[in-house]
């Protein structure tokens, strides 16, 4: 790869498209590319919806998980946020007190999360030059919809079923880690994941508390303002007005502090929790390949036992027909063994 290539991605704007149940948000990506293989040197502007980002993540995950590459986690698709977007217009029509700023705040926060995700993707030397990433950043046309990104899709159900199957596979083939480096690294990752999640919870609690404090002080300032307006004593009314102004300033400070805590701390922690989760998925993929290897070994052993029993019973014709199946089982076992070794090697390189 060219050492001085430049690839910068920013999300600068967003728009709401459609109405009612068909409403969705699209985000404007501006990409600056210089000396990037496969991409012309220029600035690109494209609009992408949230499901497009999830579709890109799924493509990269399926393509690179078996190659030992940590694919950054995409922001989770919240059914609650999706429902707010789709029904916000209806709520505003029914209730005059509804605040559209809430939906805008959700969209702004999601835009920051998506930008963090894309920056993580392009920071990886292999992901940055991937053809799917290139098309995502440069093709102005609308991308094909991915059915796998739906919150409640058939593909999502299949993924759940696959996860359940992997749980039973782990029960059947428990992996005793024989590599000291992997044992220590996985233990460290588990401890890091637990610590980050605890810190994230505390950060979310702190941010929420400061936001509630800002709301409470703003409410108090309004009450003091009303009290000052009806106070007959001029001196007391003036004092109440000063106190109202102080409460308003304090509410603004708490609100600003809550916002900055969310942007600079909580969202960063959430991103690192996602990265650690992606690393754990990589270790889980290694275990899955090992389990398939063990399953192939057992399958070969069963075929050899079956062949031996057939030969002892004089059914040599049937025993001979098993030879091709045994050869295929040996090839499959050797392939999985090589895959396990390569994946272990790539994970070491990726983590280090």
N, C-alpha and C positions, 0 to 999 in steps of 0.2 A: 504494500500500500504506500501511496505517496505520503511522505512524512509531513509535508506542510499543507495538507488539505484543510479546508475550512468548511464546516457544516453547522449552521446555527439555525435553530427553530424557535419561533416565538408565536404565542397565541395572542393576538391583539384585539380581537373583537368577537362578538357572538350575536346571533339573531334567532328569534323565535319564528318557526315556520309552521303553517297550518293552524287549524283551530280544533278545539275539543279533543276527542280521542286521537286525532291524527296530529296533534301538536308535538313538535320536537325542537330541540335547539341545535343549531349548526355553529361551528367555531371556525374562525378565520386563522389559518396558519400561514405565516410568512417565513420562508426558508431561504437562507443565503448560502449558496454553494460555490466553492472555489477549489479547483484541482481534485474534485471527488470523482473517482472512477465511475463511469456510466451516467454522470449527470453533467449537463452543460453549465458553464460558469455564468450564473445569473441569479436573480431573486425571483422566487416563485410565490404565488399567492393562491391558496386553495381553501375551500370550505369543506369541513368534514363534520358529520354528526357523531354523537357519542358512540353509537354502535360500530362505527367505522374503526374507532380506536380499539374497541374490544376485538373486532375481527382481525385487526393487524396483530394484536397480542396473541390470539389463538393460532394464527398462521406461523408466527415466529416460534411459539412454544412447541408446536407439533414438529417444526422443522429442526429445531436446535436442541431440544431436551435430550435427545439420544446422542448428541455430539458434545455433551458436557458444557454447554453454554448457559449461563445464568440469564434468563430473559426477565427484564424488569416487570414487576407486577403492575397491571393496569388498575386504575381506580375501579372499585366495585360498583356494579350497577344496582343502585338502590331502588327498590320498588316504590318506596315512600316518595323519593325525589321525583321519580317518573310520574307518579300519580299526581303530585303537586303541579307538575308542568302541564299535564293533560287537563286537569280540572281547575286550574287557577282562573281561567276566563269565566268559568261557571260560578265559582265562588264570588268573584268580583261582581258578577251580574246579580247574584242573590243578596250579597251583603255589602253595603256601602262602606263598611269599616275595614274591609280587607285591604291589606297593604301589599301592593305589587312589588315593593322593595324586597320582600322575603324571597320571592322567586328569583329576583335579580341577584340577590346575595348567594343563593345556591348555585346559580350559573357561573358567577364570578369565581366561587371557590372551586367548582369543578374545572373551570378553565385553567386555574393554577395547577391543579392536580394533573390534568392532561399534559400541560406543558412540561411539568417535571418528568412525567413518564416518557415523553418524546426525547427530552434531553438525555435521559438515562440510556435510551435506545441508541441514539447517535453517538454516545460516548464509547460504545463498545466497538472495537475495530472490525468485527465480523458483521454485526447487525447494521452498522452504519452504511455498508455497501450492499446490503441485501436488496434483491430486486423488488420485493414487496414494500420495503421501506422507501425505496426510490419512487415507486409508483404512487405510494401514499402521499409523498411530499410534493410531487411534481405534476401529476395528472390533474388537470382542472376539472375534468368531467366527474360526475357523481359516480362513486364506486358501487359495485353490485352489493346488494344487501346480503348480509350473512345471517342465515337462520339460527346459527349456533349462538349468536349473541343475545337472543331474546331472554328475558328474565325467567320465563316459564316455557321453554321450548322443548321439543322432543329431544334435541341434541343434549340439552341440559339434563334431562331425565336419564339419557344414556350415560352421561358422565357420572351421575350419581350411582347408577347400577355398576359401572366399571369400578368405582371407588369401593363399593361393597364387595365386589369380587376380589379386589386386591387385599382387602382385610382378611377374607377367608384364605387367600393364598399365603399371607403372612403367618396365619395360624398353622397352615400345613407345612410350610418351609420357613422355620425361624432361622434367621441368619446370625450366626455367631461371628462377629467381626474379628478377622484375623490380622488386619492391617492396623498397626498401632497409630499411624498418622490419621486414618479415617476415624478411628475410635475417639481420639483426642479432639479432632476437629468437630465431629458431630456433637460431642458433649459440650464443647464451647459454644457451638451454634444454638443448641437447646437452651443453655443458660442465658445467652445473649437475647434470644427471642423472648424468654420469660421476663427478663429485666426490662427490655424495651416496651413490652406490652404493659407492664406495671407503670412505667414512667409515662406512657401514652395515656393511660387511664387517669393518672394524677394530673397530667397536663390538660386533658379535656375537662376534668372537674374544676381546675383553676380557671380556665377560660370561661366556662359556664357560670361560675360563681361571680366573676368580674362582670360578665354581661348582665346577670341578674341584679348586681349591685348598681350598675349604671341605670337600669330600668327603674329600680326603686328610688334612686336619688332624683331621677328626672320626674317621677311621679310626685315626689316630695316637693320639688321646686315648684311644680304647678299648683300644689295645694297651698304653699306659702305665698305664691303670687296672688291667689284668690283671697287669701286671708289679708294680705297687705292692701289689696284694693278696697276692702270693706272696713278697714281699721280706721276709727275716728281719730285716734291719737297720731299726729303727724310724725312725732319722733319714733313711735313704735312702728308705724307704717314704713318709715325710711329704713329702720333696722331690718324689718322683714324683707324689704326689697333687696338690701345688701345680702341678706342670708339666701334669698332666692337666687341671686346671681352666683353666689358661691356654690350652691348646690348644683346649678346648671353647669358650671365649669367643672365641678367634680364628676358629674355624670358624663360629660364629654371626655374627660381624661380616662375614666374607667372604660368607656366604650372604645376609645382608641387603643388603650392598653390591651383589652380583650381581643381586638382585631389583630394587633401586632403579635400577640401571643399565638394566635391561631396560625398566622401566616409563617412566622419565623421559627416556631417551636413545634406546635402540635402537628402541623402538616408535614414538617420535616421528619418528625418521629414516625408518623404514619407511613411515610415513604420508606424509611429504613425497616420498619416492621414488614412491609411488603417485600423488600429485597431479601431479608432473612428468610421469609416464607418461600421465595423463589429458590433460594439456596437449599432449603429443606426438601423442596420438590425434586431438586437435582439428586440429592442423596437418596430420596425415595425411588427415583428412576433406576439408580444403580442397584438398589435392593431388588427391584422388580426384575431386572435383567438377570441377576444372580438366581432368583427363584425360578425363572424360566430355564436357566442352565441346569439347575438341580432337577427340575421336572423332566428335562430332556435326558438327563443321566438315568433317572428312574425308568423312563420309557424304554431306553436302550437295554437296561438290565432286565426288564420284563420280557422283552422280545428275545433276548438271549436265553432266558429260562424257558420260554415257550419253545424255542428251537431245540433246546436240549431235550425237553420232554417228548417232542415229536420224534426226534432221532431215536430215543430209547424205546419208543413204541413202534418203531419201524416205519413211520410215515415220512420217509425221506423226501417224497415229492412235495409235501406241504412244508417241510423244513427248508427245502431248497428255495421255495417261493418267498420265504421270510428274509432271504439274504438281501434282496433289494431294499426291503423296508429297514433292515438293520443298517445298511450302508447309508440310507437317507437319514436315519436317526443319528449316526455317527457324524455326518456332515452338519446336521443341525446342532448337535452338541458342541462341535468344534467352532461353529460359527458364533454361538452364544458365548462360549468361553473367550473367543477373541473380542467379541463385542464388550464383554464385561471388563476385560483388560484395557481396551482402548478408552472406554468411558471412565474408568478409574484414573487413567493417565490424564485425560482431558480435565477432569474435575480438579485434580491436583494443580494443574497449570492455571485453571480459572481462579481458584481460591487464592493461590499464592501471588 
